[in-house]
């Protein structure tokens, strides 16, 4: 759900890879970045909030 909010805030997914497989790998590894091209107008407060929601289950 957190990713949906980020896409709405910026228009892009922070998990976006060069291919569909890379994007999937980024999601499963919780490997994300806030590319300045898409996230420069997203506040640090919003990004920090979303980061607090994107935690990998250590099971």
mmCIF file of the N, C-alpha and C atoms, coordinates in Angstrom:
data_MODEL
# 
_entry.id   MODEL 
# 
loop_
_atom_site.group_PDB 
_atom_site.id 
_atom_site.type_symbol 
_atom_site.label_atom_id 
_atom_site.label_alt_id 
_atom_site.label_comp_id 
_atom_site.label_asym_id 
_atom_site.label_entity_id 
_atom_site.label_seq_id 
_atom_site.pdbx_PDB_ins_code 
_atom_site.Cartn_x 
_atom_site.Cartn_y 
_atom_site.Cartn_z 
_atom_site.occupancy 
_atom_site.B_iso_or_equiv 
_atom_site.pdbx_formal_charge 
_atom_site.auth_seq_id 
_atom_site.auth_comp_id 
_atom_site.auth_asym_id 
_atom_site.auth_atom_id 
_atom_site.pdbx_PDB_model_num 
ATOM 1   N N  . UNK A 1 1  ? 0.805  -1.187  0.000   1.00 0.00 ? 1  UNK A N  1 
ATOM 2   C CA . UNK A 1 1  ? 0.000  0.000   0.000   1.00 0.00 ? 1  UNK A CA 1 
ATOM 3   C C  . UNK A 1 1  ? 0.858  1.265   0.000   1.00 0.00 ? 1  UNK A C  1 
ATOM 4   N N  . UNK A 1 2  ? 1.993  1.211   0.675   1.00 0.00 ? 2  UNK A N  1 
ATOM 5   C CA . UNK A 1 2  ? 2.871  2.378   0.733   1.00 0.00 ? 2  UNK A CA 1 
ATOM 6   C C  . UNK A 1 2  ? 3.335  2.801   -0.657  1.00 0.00 ? 2  UNK A C  1 
ATOM 7   N N  . UNK A 1 3  ? 3.582  1.822   -1.515  1.00 0.00 ? 3  UNK A N  1 
ATOM 8   C CA . UNK A 1 3  ? 4.044  2.145   -2.867  1.00 0.00 ? 3  UNK A CA 1 
ATOM 9   C C  . UNK A 1 3  ? 2.969  2.896   -3.639  1.00 0.00 ? 3  UNK A C  1 
ATOM 10  N N  . UNK A 1 4  ? 1.724  2.555   -3.420  1.00 0.00 ? 4  UNK A N  1 
ATOM 11  C CA . UNK A 1 4  ? 0.627  3.257   -4.083  1.00 0.00 ? 4  UNK A CA 1 
ATOM 12  C C  . UNK A 1 4  ? 0.669  4.732   -3.728  1.00 0.00 ? 4  UNK A C  1 
ATOM 13  N N  . UNK A 1 5  ? 0.929  5.057   -2.459  1.00 0.00 ? 5  UNK A N  1 
ATOM 14  C CA . UNK A 1 5  ? 1.019  6.457   -2.048  1.00 0.00 ? 5  UNK A CA 1 
ATOM 15  C C  . UNK A 1 5  ? 2.190  7.149   -2.718  1.00 0.00 ? 5  UNK A C  1 
ATOM 16  N N  . UNK A 1 6  ? 3.312  6.469   -2.827  1.00 0.00 ? 6  UNK A N  1 
ATOM 17  C CA . UNK A 1 6  ? 4.470  7.092   -3.480  1.00 0.00 ? 6  UNK A CA 1 
ATOM 18  C C  . UNK A 1 6  ? 4.213  7.346   -4.945  1.00 0.00 ? 6  UNK A C  1 
ATOM 19  N N  . UNK A 1 7  ? 3.578  6.401   -5.617  1.00 0.00 ? 7  UNK A N  1 
ATOM 20  C CA . UNK A 1 7  ? 3.272  6.587   -7.029  1.00 0.00 ? 7  UNK A CA 1 
ATOM 21  C C  . UNK A 1 7  ? 2.313  7.766   -7.187  1.00 0.00 ? 7  UNK A C  1 
ATOM 22  N N  . UNK A 1 8  ? 1.388  7.897   -6.277  1.00 0.00 ? 8  UNK A N  1 
ATOM 23  C CA . UNK A 1 8  ? 0.468  9.043   -6.345  1.00 0.00 ? 8  UNK A CA 1 
ATOM 24  C C  . UNK A 1 8  ? 1.187  10.360  -6.068  1.00 0.00 ? 8  UNK A C  1 
ATOM 25  N N  . UNK A 1 9  ? 2.160  10.345  -5.181  1.00 0.00 ? 9  UNK A N  1 
ATOM 26  C CA . UNK A 1 9  ? 2.904  11.565  -4.861  1.00 0.00 ? 9  UNK A CA 1 
ATOM 27  C C  . UNK A 1 9  ? 3.846  11.982  -5.979  1.00 0.00 ? 9  UNK A C  1 
ATOM 28  N N  . UNK A 1 10 ? 4.441  11.010  -6.648  1.00 0.00 ? 10 UNK A N  1 
ATOM 29  C CA . UNK A 1 10 ? 5.515  11.325  -7.587  1.00 0.00 ? 10 UNK A CA 1 
ATOM 30  C C  . UNK A 1 10 ? 5.236  10.923  -9.029  1.00 0.00 ? 10 UNK A C  1 
ATOM 31  N N  . UNK A 1 11 ? 4.348  9.969   -9.224  1.00 0.00 ? 11 UNK A N  1 
ATOM 32  C CA . UNK A 1 11 ? 4.086  9.455   -10.561 1.00 0.00 ? 11 UNK A CA 1 
ATOM 33  C C  . UNK A 1 11 ? 4.991  8.299   -10.942 1.00 0.00 ? 11 UNK A C  1 
ATOM 34  N N  . UNK A 1 12 ? 5.838  7.846   -10.020 1.00 0.00 ? 12 UNK A N  1 
ATOM 35  C CA . UNK A 1 12 ? 6.769  6.755   -10.317 1.00 0.00 ? 12 UNK A CA 1 
ATOM 36  C C  . UNK A 1 12 ? 6.914  5.841   -9.111  1.00 0.00 ? 12 UNK A C  1 
ATOM 37  N N  . UNK A 1 13 ? 7.320  4.626   -9.388  1.00 0.00 ? 13 UNK A N  1 
ATOM 38  C CA . UNK A 1 13 ? 7.576  3.657   -8.325  1.00 0.00 ? 13 UNK A CA 1 
ATOM 39  C C  . UNK A 1 13 ? 9.030  3.755   -7.882  1.00 0.00 ? 13 UNK A C  1 
ATOM 40  N N  . UNK A 1 14 ? 9.292  3.724   -6.580  1.00 0.00 ? 14 UNK A N  1 
ATOM 41  C CA . UNK A 1 14 ? 10.676 3.755   -6.108  1.00 0.00 ? 14 UNK A CA 1 
ATOM 42  C C  . UNK A 1 14 ? 11.399 2.424   -6.344  1.00 0.00 ? 14 UNK A C  1 
ATOM 43  N N  . UNK A 1 15 ? 10.672 1.407   -6.771  1.00 0.00 ? 15 UNK A N  1 
ATOM 44  C CA . UNK A 1 15 ? 11.240 0.083   -7.028  1.00 0.00 ? 15 UNK A CA 1 
ATOM 45  C C  . UNK A 1 15 ? 11.568 -0.130  -8.497  1.00 0.00 ? 15 UNK A C  1 
ATOM 46  N N  . UNK A 1 16 ? 11.296 0.851   -9.328  1.00 0.00 ? 16 UNK A N  1 
ATOM 47  C CA . UNK A 1 16 ? 11.416 0.705   -10.774 1.00 0.00 ? 16 UNK A CA 1 
ATOM 48  C C  . UNK A 1 16 ? 12.805 0.246   -11.193 1.00 0.00 ? 16 UNK A C  1 
ATOM 49  N N  . UNK A 1 17 ? 12.838 -0.825  -11.991 1.00 0.00 ? 17 UNK A N  1 
ATOM 50  C CA . UNK A 1 17 ? 14.085 -1.336  -12.536 1.00 0.00 ? 17 UNK A CA 1 
ATOM 51  C C  . UNK A 1 17 ? 14.106 -1.176  -14.041 1.00 0.00 ? 17 UNK A C  1 
ATOM 52  N N  . UNK A 1 18 ? 15.170 -1.660  -14.665 1.00 0.00 ? 18 UNK A N  1 
ATOM 53  C CA . UNK A 1 18 ? 15.294 -1.572  -16.121 1.00 0.00 ? 18 UNK A CA 1 
ATOM 54  C C  . UNK A 1 18 ? 14.435 -2.600  -16.841 1.00 0.00 ? 18 UNK A C  1 
ATOM 55  N N  . UNK A 1 19 ? 13.968 -3.601  -16.098 1.00 0.00 ? 19 UNK A N  1 
ATOM 56  C CA . UNK A 1 19 ? 13.101 -4.624  -16.675 1.00 0.00 ? 19 UNK A CA 1 
ATOM 57  C C  . UNK A 1 19 ? 12.044 -5.000  -15.648 1.00 0.00 ? 19 UNK A C  1 
ATOM 58  N N  . UNK A 1 20 ? 11.058 -5.746  -16.093 1.00 0.00 ? 20 UNK A N  1 
ATOM 59  C CA . UNK A 1 20 ? 10.014 -6.197  -15.178 1.00 0.00 ? 20 UNK A CA 1 
ATOM 60  C C  . UNK A 1 20 ? 10.605 -7.110  -14.105 1.00 0.00 ? 20 UNK A C  1 
ATOM 61  N N  . UNK A 1 21 ? 11.554 -7.958  -14.494 1.00 0.00 ? 21 UNK A N  1 
ATOM 62  C CA . UNK A 1 21 ? 12.192 -8.859  -13.536 1.00 0.00 ? 21 UNK A CA 1 
ATOM 63  C C  . UNK A 1 21 ? 13.000 -8.083  -12.494 1.00 0.00 ? 21 UNK A C  1 
ATOM 64  N N  . UNK A 1 22 ? 13.727 -7.062  -12.925 1.00 0.00 ? 22 UNK A N  1 
ATOM 65  C CA . UNK A 1 22 ? 14.508 -6.256  -11.989 1.00 0.00 ? 22 UNK A CA 1 
ATOM 66  C C  . UNK A 1 22 ? 13.585 -5.519  -11.016 1.00 0.00 ? 22 UNK A C  1 
ATOM 67  N N  . UNK A 1 23 ? 12.470 -5.006  -11.513 1.00 0.00 ? 23 UNK A N  1 
ATOM 68  C CA . UNK A 1 23 ? 11.499 -4.351  -10.642 1.00 0.00 ? 23 UNK A CA 1 
ATOM 69  C C  . UNK A 1 23 ? 10.960 -5.334  -9.615  1.00 0.00 ? 23 UNK A C  1 
ATOM 70  N N  . UNK A 1 24 ? 10.619 -6.541  -10.044 1.00 0.00 ? 24 UNK A N  1 
ATOM 71  C CA . UNK A 1 24 ? 10.147 -7.575  -9.125  1.00 0.00 ? 24 UNK A CA 1 
ATOM 72  C C  . UNK A 1 24 ? 11.213 -7.884  -8.070  1.00 0.00 ? 24 UNK A C  1 
ATOM 73  N N  . UNK A 1 25 ? 12.452 -8.030  -8.497  1.00 0.00 ? 25 UNK A N  1 
ATOM 74  C CA . UNK A 1 25 ? 13.547 -8.298  -7.554  1.00 0.00 ? 25 UNK A CA 1 
ATOM 75  C C  . UNK A 1 25 ? 13.702 -7.156  -6.553  1.00 0.00 ? 25 UNK A C  1 
ATOM 76  N N  . UNK A 1 26 ? 13.575 -5.925  -7.022  1.00 0.00 ? 26 UNK A N  1 
ATOM 77  C CA . UNK A 1 26 ? 13.665 -4.769  -6.126  1.00 0.00 ? 26 UNK A CA 1 
ATOM 78  C C  . UNK A 1 26 ? 12.551 -4.786  -5.079  1.00 0.00 ? 26 UNK A C  1 
ATOM 79  N N  . UNK A 1 27 ? 11.351 -5.150  -5.509  1.00 0.00 ? 27 UNK A N  1 
ATOM 80  C CA . UNK A 1 27 ? 10.218 -5.209  -4.584  1.00 0.00 ? 27 UNK A CA 1 
ATOM 81  C C  . UNK A 1 27 ? 10.445 -6.285  -3.535  1.00 0.00 ? 27 UNK A C  1 
ATOM 82  N N  . UNK A 1 28 ? 10.820 -7.483  -3.964  1.00 0.00 ? 28 UNK A N  1 
ATOM 83  C CA . UNK A 1 28 ? 10.984 -8.580  -3.007  1.00 0.00 ? 28 UNK A CA 1 
ATOM 84  C C  . UNK A 1 28 ? 12.162 -8.351  -2.064  1.00 0.00 ? 28 UNK A C  1 
ATOM 85  N N  . UNK A 1 29 ? 13.157 -7.597  -2.505  1.00 0.00 ? 29 UNK A N  1 
ATOM 86  C CA . UNK A 1 29 ? 14.315 -7.299  -1.657  1.00 0.00 ? 29 UNK A CA 1 
ATOM 87  C C  . UNK A 1 29 ? 14.116 -6.000  -0.865  1.00 0.00 ? 29 UNK A C  1 
ATOM 88  N N  . UNK A 1 30 ? 13.001 -5.327  -1.089  1.00 0.00 ? 30 UNK A N  1 
ATOM 89  C CA . UNK A 1 30 ? 12.724 -4.009  -0.505  1.00 0.00 ? 30 UNK A CA 1 
ATOM 90  C C  . UNK A 1 30 ? 13.902 -3.069  -0.801  1.00 0.00 ? 30 UNK A C  1 
ATOM 91  N N  . UNK A 1 31 ? 14.308 -3.080  -2.062  1.00 0.00 ? 31 UNK A N  1 
ATOM 92  C CA . UNK A 1 31 ? 15.408 -2.249  -2.552  1.00 0.00 ? 31 UNK A CA 1 
ATOM 93  C C  . UNK A 1 31 ? 14.803 -1.114  -3.374  1.00 0.00 ? 31 UNK A C  1 
ATOM 94  N N  . UNK A 1 32 ? 14.807 0.073   -2.818  1.00 0.00 ? 32 UNK A N  1 
ATOM 95  C CA . UNK A 1 32 ? 14.168 1.195   -3.490  1.00 0.00 ? 32 UNK A CA 1 
ATOM 96  C C  . UNK A 1 32 ? 15.045 2.436   -3.402  1.00 0.00 ? 32 UNK A C  1 
ATOM 97  N N  . UNK A 1 33 ? 14.739 3.380   -4.276  1.00 0.00 ? 33 UNK A N  1 
ATOM 98  C CA . UNK A 1 33 ? 15.443 4.668   -4.241  1.00 0.00 ? 33 UNK A CA 1 
ATOM 99  C C  . UNK A 1 33 ? 14.483 5.746   -4.715  1.00 0.00 ? 33 UNK A C  1 
ATOM 100 N N  . UNK A 1 34 ? 14.749 6.946   -4.301  1.00 0.00 ? 34 UNK A N  1 
ATOM 101 C CA . UNK A 1 34 ? 13.928 8.083   -4.674  1.00 0.00 ? 34 UNK A CA 1 
ATOM 102 C C  . UNK A 1 34 ? 14.669 8.889   -5.726  1.00 0.00 ? 34 UNK A C  1 
ATOM 103 N N  . UNK A 1 35 ? 14.500 8.512   -6.982  1.00 0.00 ? 35 UNK A N  1 
ATOM 104 C CA . UNK A 1 35 ? 15.153 9.176   -8.103  1.00 0.00 ? 35 UNK A CA 1 
ATOM 105 C C  . UNK A 1 35 ? 14.726 10.642  -8.148  1.00 0.00 ? 35 UNK A C  1 
ATOM 106 N N  . UNK A 1 36 ? 15.691 11.531  -8.146  1.00 0.00 ? 36 UNK A N  1 
ATOM 107 C CA . UNK A 1 36 ? 15.418 12.967  -8.113  1.00 0.00 ? 36 UNK A CA 1 
ATOM 108 C C  . UNK A 1 36 ? 14.536 13.423  -9.270  1.00 0.00 ? 36 UNK A C  1 
ATOM 109 N N  . UNK A 1 37 ? 14.631 12.739  -10.394 1.00 0.00 ? 37 UNK A N  1 
ATOM 110 C CA . UNK A 1 37 ? 13.805 13.092  -11.555 1.00 0.00 ? 37 UNK A CA 1 
ATOM 111 C C  . UNK A 1 37 ? 12.314 13.023  -11.215 1.00 0.00 ? 37 UNK A C  1 
ATOM 112 N N  . UNK A 1 38 ? 11.946 12.056  -10.395 1.00 0.00 ? 38 UNK A N  1 
ATOM 113 C CA . UNK A 1 38 ? 10.540 11.843  -10.065 1.00 0.00 ? 38 UNK A CA 1 
ATOM 114 C C  . UNK A 1 38 ? 10.158 12.326  -8.665  1.00 0.00 ? 38 UNK A C  1 
ATOM 115 N N  . UNK A 1 39 ? 11.098 12.343  -7.749  1.00 0.00 ? 39 UNK A N  1 
ATOM 116 C CA . UNK A 1 39 ? 10.779 12.597  -6.356  1.00 0.00 ? 39 UNK A CA 1 
ATOM 117 C C  . UNK A 1 39 ? 11.276 13.940  -5.826  1.00 0.00 ? 39 UNK A C  1 
ATOM 118 N N  . UNK A 1 40 ? 11.751 14.817  -6.685  1.00 0.00 ? 40 UNK A N  1 
ATOM 119 C CA . UNK A 1 40 ? 12.285 16.098  -6.212  1.00 0.00 ? 40 UNK A CA 1 
ATOM 120 C C  . UNK A 1 40 ? 11.215 16.974  -5.569  1.00 0.00 ? 40 UNK A C  1 
ATOM 121 N N  . UNK A 1 41 ? 9.978  16.825  -5.979  1.00 0.00 ? 41 UNK A N  1 
ATOM 122 C CA . UNK A 1 41 ? 8.922  17.650  -5.386  1.00 0.00 ? 41 UNK A CA 1 
ATOM 123 C C  . UNK A 1 41 ? 8.185  16.926  -4.255  1.00 0.00 ? 41 UNK A C  1 
ATOM 124 N N  . UNK A 1 42 ? 8.610  15.721  -3.919  1.00 0.00 ? 42 UNK A N  1 
ATOM 125 C CA . UNK A 1 42 ? 8.029  14.982  -2.801  1.00 0.00 ? 42 UNK A CA 1 
ATOM 126 C C  . UNK A 1 42 ? 8.793  15.371  -1.537  1.00 0.00 ? 42 UNK A C  1 
ATOM 127 N N  . UNK A 1 43 ? 8.082  15.758  -0.506  1.00 0.00 ? 43 UNK A N  1 
ATOM 128 C CA . UNK A 1 43 ? 8.735  16.239  0.709   1.00 0.00 ? 43 UNK A CA 1 
ATOM 129 C C  . UNK A 1 43 ? 9.512  15.125  1.410   1.00 0.00 ? 43 UNK A C  1 
ATOM 130 N N  . UNK A 1 44 ? 10.535 15.525  2.148   1.00 0.00 ? 44 UNK A N  1 
ATOM 131 C CA . UNK A 1 44 ? 11.298 14.563  2.944   1.00 0.00 ? 44 UNK A CA 1 
ATOM 132 C C  . UNK A 1 44 ? 10.401 13.895  3.981   1.00 0.00 ? 44 UNK A C  1 
ATOM 133 N N  . UNK A 1 45 ? 9.460  14.641  4.520   1.00 0.00 ? 45 UNK A N  1 
ATOM 134 C CA . UNK A 1 45 ? 8.530  14.086  5.492   1.00 0.00 ? 45 UNK A CA 1 
ATOM 135 C C  . UNK A 1 45 ? 7.725  12.943  4.880   1.00 0.00 ? 45 UNK A C  1 
ATOM 136 N N  . UNK A 1 46 ? 7.233  13.140  3.665   1.00 0.00 ? 46 UNK A N  1 
ATOM 137 C CA . UNK A 1 46 ? 6.469  12.095  2.976   1.00 0.00 ? 46 UNK A CA 1 
ATOM 138 C C  . UNK A 1 46 ? 7.352  10.890  2.681   1.00 0.00 ? 46 UNK A C  1 
ATOM 139 N N  . UNK A 1 47 ? 8.571  11.133  2.199   1.00 0.00 ? 47 UNK A N  1 
ATOM 140 C CA . UNK A 1 47 ? 9.484  10.024  1.890   1.00 0.00 ? 47 UNK A CA 1 
ATOM 141 C C  . UNK A 1 47 ? 9.870  9.260   3.152   1.00 0.00 ? 47 UNK A C  1 
ATOM 142 N N  . UNK A 1 48 ? 10.125 9.976   4.239   1.00 0.00 ? 48 UNK A N  1 
ATOM 143 C CA . UNK A 1 48 ? 10.472 9.307   5.497   1.00 0.00 ? 48 UNK A CA 1 
ATOM 144 C C  . UNK A 1 48 ? 9.305  8.480   6.023   1.00 0.00 ? 48 UNK A C  1 
ATOM 145 N N  . UNK A 1 49 ? 8.090  9.000   5.882   1.00 0.00 ? 49 UNK A N  1 
ATOM 146 C CA . UNK A 1 49 ? 6.923  8.249   6.313   1.00 0.00 ? 49 UNK A CA 1 
ATOM 147 C C  . UNK A 1 49 ? 6.791  6.951   5.521   1.00 0.00 ? 49 UNK A C  1 
ATOM 148 N N  . UNK A 1 50 ? 6.932  7.044   4.206   1.00 0.00 ? 50 UNK A N  1 
ATOM 149 C CA . UNK A 1 50 ? 6.820  5.853   3.371   1.00 0.00 ? 50 UNK A CA 1 
ATOM 150 C C  . UNK A 1 50 ? 7.940  4.863   3.692   1.00 0.00 ? 50 UNK A C  1 
ATOM 151 N N  . UNK A 1 51 ? 9.148  5.357   3.921   1.00 0.00 ? 51 UNK A N  1 
ATOM 152 C CA . UNK A 1 51 ? 10.262 4.470   4.297   1.00 0.00 ? 51 UNK A CA 1 
ATOM 153 C C  . UNK A 1 51 ? 9.959  3.695   5.570   1.00 0.00 ? 51 UNK A C  1 
ATOM 154 N N  . UNK A 1 52 ? 9.281  4.349   6.511   1.00 0.00 ? 52 UNK A N  1 
ATOM 155 C CA . UNK A 1 52 ? 8.947  3.672   7.759   1.00 0.00 ? 52 UNK A CA 1 
ATOM 156 C C  . UNK A 1 52 ? 7.939  2.551   7.536   1.00 0.00 ? 52 UNK A C  1 
ATOM 157 N N  . UNK A 1 53 ? 7.209  2.601   6.434   1.00 0.00 ? 53 UNK A N  1 
ATOM 158 C CA . UNK A 1 53 ? 6.244  1.554   6.109   1.00 0.00 ? 53 UNK A CA 1 
ATOM 159 C C  . UNK A 1 53 ? 6.845  0.411   5.296   1.00 0.00 ? 53 UNK A C  1 
ATOM 160 N N  . UNK A 1 54 ? 7.956  0.683   4.613   1.00 0.00 ? 54 UNK A N  1 
ATOM 161 C CA . UNK A 1 54 ? 8.576  -0.311  3.738   1.00 0.00 ? 54 UNK A CA 1 
ATOM 162 C C  . UNK A 1 54 ? 9.635  -1.108  4.485   1.00 0.00 ? 54 UNK A C  1 
ATOM 163 N N  . UNK A 1 55 ? 9.182  -2.030  5.284   1.00 0.00 ? 55 UNK A N  1 
ATOM 164 C CA . UNK A 1 55 ? 10.083 -2.867  6.058   1.00 0.00 ? 55 UNK A CA 1 
ATOM 165 C C  . UNK A 1 55 ? 9.928  -4.314  5.626   1.00 0.00 ? 55 UNK A C  1 
ATOM 166 N N  . UNK A 1 56 ? 11.046 -4.985  5.415   1.00 0.00 ? 56 UNK A N  1 
ATOM 167 C CA . UNK A 1 56 ? 11.026 -6.380  4.998   1.00 0.00 ? 56 UNK A CA 1 
ATOM 168 C C  . UNK A 1 56 ? 10.805 -7.270  6.215   1.00 0.00 ? 56 UNK A C  1 
ATOM 169 N N  . UNK A 1 57 ? 9.895  -8.218  6.069   1.00 0.00 ? 57 UNK A N  1 
ATOM 170 C CA . UNK A 1 57 ? 9.618  -9.178  7.121   1.00 0.00 ? 57 UNK A CA 1 
ATOM 171 C C  . UNK A 1 57 ? 10.806 -10.149 7.196   1.00 0.00 ? 57 UNK A C  1 
ATOM 172 N N  . UNK A 1 58 ? 11.424 -10.255 8.343   1.00 0.00 ? 58 UNK A N  1 
ATOM 173 C CA . UNK A 1 58 ? 12.642 -11.057 8.517   1.00 0.00 ? 58 UNK A CA 1 
ATOM 174 C C  . UNK A 1 58 ? 12.368 -12.556 8.633   1.00 0.00 ? 58 UNK A C  1 
ATOM 175 N N  . UNK A 1 59 ? 11.177 -12.990 8.375   1.00 0.00 ? 59 UNK A N  1 
ATOM 176 C CA . UNK A 1 59 ? 10.885 -14.432 8.466   1.00 0.00 ? 59 UNK A CA 1 
ATOM 177 C C  . UNK A 1 59 ? 11.707 -15.244 7.543   1.00 0.00 ? 59 UNK A C  1 
# 
